[in-house]
Amino acid sequence: MEQSHVSALQLKHAGLERRIADEMSRPLPDLEALQLLKKQKLRIKDEIKLP
């Protein structure tokens, strides 16, 4: 996989981590939104690990 593609995926992954942290810091986090963000983050993580 191209290094630039991996770098782009890593940036997306980091952005999702920030969005998850922001949502969790709210007094009443949107659990549905959190679930969606976590699924997206996992998909990107899996894509980064592909050979």
Biopython code that builds the backbone (N, CA, C, O; Angstrom):
import numpy as np
from Bio.PDB.StructureBuilder import StructureBuilder

atoms = [
    (1, "MET", "N", (0.844, -1.172, 0.000)),
    (1, "MET", "CA", (0.000, 0.000, 0.000)),
    (1, "MET", "C", (0.898, 1.246, 0.000)),
    (1, "MET", "O", (1.922, 1.279, 0.683)),
    (2, "GLU", "N", (0.513, 2.248, -0.755)),
    (2, "GLU", "CA", (1.306, 3.467, -0.836)),
    (2, "GLU", "C", (1.392, 4.156, 0.510)),
    (2, "GLU", "O", (0.425, 4.177, 1.272)),
    (3, "GLN", "N", (2.555, 4.721, 0.798)),
    (3, "GLN", "CA", (2.754, 5.396, 2.077)),
    (3, "GLN", "C", (1.814, 6.592, 2.216)),
    (3, "GLN", "O", (1.317, 6.862, 3.310)),
    (4, "SER", "N", (1.566, 7.312, 1.119)),
    (4, "SER", "CA", (0.680, 8.472, 1.206)),
    (4, "SER", "C", (-0.743, 8.043, 1.557)),
    (4, "SER", "O", (-1.449, 8.745, 2.281)),
    (5, "HIS", "N", (-1.160, 6.888, 1.040)),
    (5, "HIS", "CA", (-2.497, 6.377, 1.354)),
    (5, "HIS", "C", (-2.573, 5.995, 2.829)),
    (5, "HIS", "O", (-3.560, 6.291, 3.502)),
    (6, "VAL", "N", (-1.537, 5.342, 3.324)),
    (6, "VAL", "CA", (-1.483, 4.951, 4.739)),
    (6, "VAL", "C", (-1.500, 6.206, 5.618)),
    (6, "VAL", "O", (-2.182, 6.243, 6.642)),
    (7, "SER", "N", (-0.751, 7.224, 5.214)),
    (7, "SER", "CA", (-0.719, 8.470, 5.987)),
    (7, "SER", "C", (-2.097, 9.117, 6.030)),
    (7, "SER", "O", (-2.516, 9.620, 7.073)),
    (8, "ALA", "N", (-2.801, 9.108, 4.909)),
    (8, "ALA", "CA", (-4.143, 9.680, 4.855)),
    (8, "ALA", "C", (-5.088, 8.903, 5.770)),
    (8, "ALA", "O", (-5.914, 9.497, 6.464)),
    (9, "LEU", "N", (-4.966, 7.584, 5.769)),
    (9, "LEU", "CA", (-5.805, 6.760, 6.638)),
    (9, "LEU", "C", (-5.496, 7.035, 8.112)),
    (9, "LEU", "O", (-6.403, 7.081, 8.944)),
    (10, "GLN", "N", (-4.224, 7.215, 8.424)),
    (10, "GLN", "CA", (-3.836, 7.492, 9.805)),
    (10, "GLN", "C", (-4.390, 8.837, 10.268)),
    (10, "GLN", "O", (-4.785, 8.982, 11.425)),
    (11, "LEU", "N", (-4.420, 9.820, 9.368)),
    (11, "LEU", "CA", (-4.998, 11.118, 9.712)),
    (11, "LEU", "C", (-6.494, 10.999, 9.959)),
    (11, "LEU", "O", (-7.022, 11.606, 10.892)),
    (12, "LYS", "N", (-7.182, 10.218, 9.125)),
    (12, "LYS", "CA", (-8.617, 10.007, 9.319)),
    (12, "LYS", "C", (-8.866, 9.305, 10.652)),
    (12, "LYS", "O", (-9.788, 9.660, 11.387)),
    (13, "HIS", "N", (-8.042, 8.314, 10.954)),
    (13, "HIS", "CA", (-8.155, 7.554, 12.205)),
    (13, "HIS", "C", (-7.992, 8.497, 13.397)),
    (13, "HIS", "O", (-8.769, 8.431, 14.349)),
    (14, "ALA", "N", (-7.000, 9.364, 13.350)),
    (14, "ALA", "CA", (-6.759, 10.313, 14.439)),
    (14, "ALA", "C", (-7.930, 11.289, 14.576)),
    (14, "ALA", "O", (-8.328, 11.641, 15.686)),
    (15, "GLY", "N", (-8.471, 11.716, 13.448)),
    (15, "GLY", "CA", (-9.621, 12.616, 13.489)),
    (15, "GLY", "C", (-10.830, 11.960, 14.127)),
    (15, "GLY", "O", (-11.562, 12.591, 14.890)),
    (16, "LEU", "N", (-11.034, 10.695, 13.811)),
    (16, "LEU", "CA", (-12.151, 9.963, 14.414)),
    (16, "LEU", "C", (-11.942, 9.796, 15.916)),
    (16, "LEU", "O", (-12.894, 9.878, 16.692)),
    (17, "GLU", "N", (-10.700, 9.564, 16.324)),
    (17, "GLU", "CA", (-10.404, 9.452, 17.759)),
    (17, "GLU", "C", (-10.773, 10.744, 18.477)),
    (17, "GLU", "O", (-11.355, 10.710, 19.561)),
    (18, "ARG", "N", (-10.433, 11.891, 17.871)),
    (18, "ARG", "CA", (-10.771, 13.187, 18.478)),
    (18, "ARG", "C", (-12.279, 13.374, 18.550)),
    (18, "ARG", "O", (-12.802, 13.846, 19.560)),
    (19, "ARG", "N", (-12.978, 13.007, 17.482)),
    (19, "ARG", "CA", (-14.439, 13.164, 17.477)),
    (19, "ARG", "C", (-15.092, 12.274, 18.527)),
    (19, "ARG", "O", (-16.062, 12.675, 19.169)),
    (20, "ILE", "N", (-14.559, 11.065, 18.702)),
    (20, "ILE", "CA", (-15.075, 10.152, 19.730)),
    (20, "ILE", "C", (-14.829, 10.752, 21.118)),
    (20, "ILE", "O", (-15.724, 10.750, 21.963)),
    (21, "ALA", "N", (-13.630, 11.260, 21.348)),
    (21, "ALA", "CA", (-13.303, 11.857, 22.647)),
    (21, "ALA", "C", (-14.192, 13.072, 22.910)),
    (21, "ALA", "O", (-14.673, 13.259, 24.028)),
    (22, "ASP", "N", (-14.410, 13.888, 21.894)),
    (22, "ASP", "CA", (-15.281, 15.063, 22.059)),
    (22, "ASP", "C", (-16.698, 14.640, 22.425)),
    (22, "ASP", "O", (-17.315, 15.210, 23.324)),
    (23, "GLU", "N", (-17.205, 13.642, 21.724)),
    (23, "GLU", "CA", (-18.575, 13.182, 21.982)),
    (23, "GLU", "C", (-18.691, 12.592, 23.390)),
    (23, "GLU", "O", (-19.683, 12.819, 24.082)),
    (24, "MET", "N", (-17.679, 11.839, 23.807)),
    (24, "MET", "CA", (-17.726, 11.207, 25.124)),
    (24, "MET", "C", (-17.601, 12.230, 26.251)),
    (24, "MET", "O", (-18.028, 11.963, 27.375)),
    (25, "SER", "N", (-17.026, 13.387, 25.967)),
    (25, "SER", "CA", (-16.860, 14.401, 27.007)),
    (25, "SER", "C", (-18.130, 15.227, 27.214)),
    (25, "SER", "O", (-18.218, 15.998, 28.169)),
    (26, "ARG", "N", (-19.103, 15.073, 26.334)),
    (26, "ARG", "CA", (-20.364, 15.792, 26.492)),
    (26, "ARG", "C", (-21.135, 15.218, 27.680)),
    (26, "ARG", "O", (-20.976, 14.045, 28.020)),
    (27, "PRO", "N", (-21.977, 16.053, 28.315)),
    (27, "PRO", "CA", (-22.772, 15.547, 29.444)),
    (27, "PRO", "C", (-23.674, 14.364, 29.068)),
    (27, "PRO", "O", (-23.802, 13.412, 29.839)),
    (28, "LEU", "N", (-24.293, 14.424, 27.894)),
    (28, "LEU", "CA", (-25.130, 13.323, 27.414)),
    (28, "LEU", "C", (-24.670, 12.929, 26.012)),
    (28, "LEU", "O", (-25.213, 13.416, 25.020)),
    (29, "PRO", "N", (-23.672, 12.050, 25.928)),
    (29, "PRO", "CA", (-23.157, 11.658, 24.618)),
    (29, "PRO", "C", (-24.221, 10.954, 23.777)),
    (29, "PRO", "O", (-25.072, 10.235, 24.300)),
    (30, "ASP", "N", (-24.155, 11.176, 22.475)),
    (30, "ASP", "CA", (-25.054, 10.514, 21.528)),
    (30, "ASP", "C", (-24.484, 9.119, 21.266)),
    (30, "ASP", "O", (-23.507, 8.967, 20.532)),
    (31, "LEU", "N", (-25.097, 8.111, 21.869)),
    (31, "LEU", "CA", (-24.562, 6.748, 21.784)),
    (31, "LEU", "C", (-24.596, 6.210, 20.359)),
    (31, "LEU", "O", (-23.710, 5.456, 19.958)),
    (32, "GLU", "N", (-25.603, 6.588, 19.602)),
    (32, "GLU", "CA", (-25.689, 6.136, 18.212)),
    (32, "GLU", "C", (-24.546, 6.737, 17.386)),
    (32, "GLU", "O", (-23.935, 6.048, 16.569)),
    (33, "ALA", "N", (-24.268, 8.007, 17.604)),
    (33, "ALA", "CA", (-23.164, 8.661, 16.899)),
    (33, "ALA", "C", (-21.829, 8.032, 17.299)),
    (33, "ALA", "O", (-20.962, 7.811, 16.454)),
    (34, "LEU", "N", (-21.671, 7.744, 18.595)),
    (34, "LEU", "CA", (-20.436, 7.104, 19.060)),
    (34, "LEU", "C", (-20.234, 5.749, 18.399)),
    (34, "LEU", "O", (-19.127, 5.417, 17.974)),
    (35, "GLN", "N", (-21.301, 4.970, 18.312)),
    (35, "GLN", "CA", (-21.207, 3.651, 17.693)),
    (35, "GLN", "C", (-20.772, 3.768, 16.228)),
    (35, "GLN", "O", (-19.933, 2.997, 15.762)),
    (36, "LEU", "N", (-21.342, 4.725, 15.516)),
    (36, "LEU", "CA", (-20.995, 4.933, 14.114)),
    (36, "LEU", "C", (-19.533, 5.354, 13.967)),
    (36, "LEU", "O", (-18.820, 4.843, 13.104)),
    (37, "LEU", "N", (-19.091, 6.286, 14.812)),
    (37, "LEU", "CA", (-17.709, 6.744, 14.761)),
    (37, "LEU", "C", (-16.733, 5.605, 15.063)),
    (37, "LEU", "O", (-15.696, 5.481, 14.411)),
    (38, "LYS", "N", (-17.063, 4.788, 16.039)),
    (38, "LYS", "CA", (-16.182, 3.668, 16.407)),
    (38, "LYS", "C", (-16.104, 2.634, 15.290)),
    (38, "LYS", "O", (-15.043, 2.056, 15.055)),
    (39, "LYS", "N", (-17.217, 2.396, 14.599)),
    (39, "LYS", "CA", (-17.203, 1.457, 13.470)),
    (39, "LYS", "C", (-16.336, 1.991, 12.336)),
    (39, "LYS", "O", (-15.581, 1.242, 11.716)),
    (40, "GLN", "N", (-16.449, 3.290, 12.069)),
    (40, "GLN", "CA", (-15.623, 3.903, 11.021)),
    (40, "GLN", "C", (-14.145, 3.795, 11.381)),
    (40, "GLN", "O", (-13.310, 3.472, 10.536)),
    (41, "LYS", "N", (-13.837, 4.067, 12.634)),
    (41, "LYS", "CA", (-12.451, 3.998, 13.108)),
    (41, "LYS", "C", (-11.895, 2.585, 12.956)),
    (41, "LYS", "O", (-10.748, 2.407, 12.544)),
    (42, "LEU", "N", (-12.705, 1.585, 13.287)),
    (42, "LEU", "CA", (-12.274, 0.196, 13.172)),
    (42, "LEU", "C", (-12.033, -0.191, 11.713)),
    (42, "LEU", "O", (-11.063, -0.883, 11.407)),
    (43, "ARG", "N", (-12.914, 0.253, 10.813)),
    (43, "ARG", "CA", (-12.723, -0.045, 9.391)),
    (43, "ARG", "C", (-11.417, 0.531, 8.879)),
    (43, "ARG", "O", (-10.694, -0.125, 8.128)),
    (44, "ILE", "N", (-11.114, 1.749, 9.281)),
    (44, "ILE", "CA", (-9.862, 2.383, 8.846)),
    (44, "ILE", "C", (-8.670, 1.642, 9.435)),
    (44, "ILE", "O", (-7.677, 1.414, 8.745)),
    (45, "LYS", "N", (-8.761, 1.267, 10.698)),
    (45, "LYS", "CA", (-7.664, 0.522, 11.340)),
    (45, "LYS", "C", (-7.407, -0.785, 10.601)),
    (45, "LYS", "O", (-6.255, -1.151, 10.367)),
    (46, "ASP", "N", (-8.489, -1.500, 10.228)),
    (46, "ASP", "CA", (-8.344, -2.740, 9.484)),
    (46, "ASP", "C", (-7.711, -2.504, 8.123)),
    (46, "ASP", "O", (-6.903, -3.312, 7.665)),
    (47, "GLU", "N", (-8.071, -1.409, 7.475)),
    (47, "GLU", "CA", (-7.511, -1.113, 6.157)),
    (47, "GLU", "C", (-6.024, -0.773, 6.264)),
    (47, "GLU", "O", (-5.241, -1.123, 5.381)),
    (48, "ILE", "N", (-5.640, -0.103, 7.327)),
    (48, "ILE", "CA", (-4.219, 0.232, 7.522)),
    (48, "ILE", "C", (-3.396, -1.040, 7.700)),
    (48, "ILE", "O", (-2.261, -1.118, 7.229)),
    (49, "LYS", "N", (-3.966, -2.038, 8.382)),
    (49, "LYS", "CA", (-3.225, -3.263, 8.678)),
    (49, "LYS", "C", (-3.168, -4.254, 7.521)),
    (49, "LYS", "O", (-2.443, -5.245, 7.599)),
    (50, "LEU", "N", (-3.918, -4.007, 6.449)),
    (50, "LEU", "CA", (-3.898, -4.942, 5.323)),
    (50, "LEU", "C", (-2.504, -5.025, 4.719)),
    (50, "LEU", "O", (-1.809, -4.012, 4.632)),
    (51, "PRO", "N", (-2.081, -6.222, 4.298)),
    (51, "PRO", "CA", (-0.736, -6.373, 3.735)),
    (51, "PRO", "C", (-0.568, -5.669, 2.417)),
    (51, "PRO", "O", (0.512, -5.711, 1.828)),
]
sb = StructureBuilder()
sb.init_structure("model")
sb.init_model(0)
sb.init_chain("A")
sb.init_seg("    ")
for serial, (resi, resn, name, xyz) in enumerate(atoms, 1):
    if name == "N":
        sb.init_residue(resn, " ", resi, " ")
    sb.init_atom(name, np.array(xyz, "f"), 0.0, 1.0, " ", f" {name:<3s}", serial, name[0])
structure = sb.get_structure()
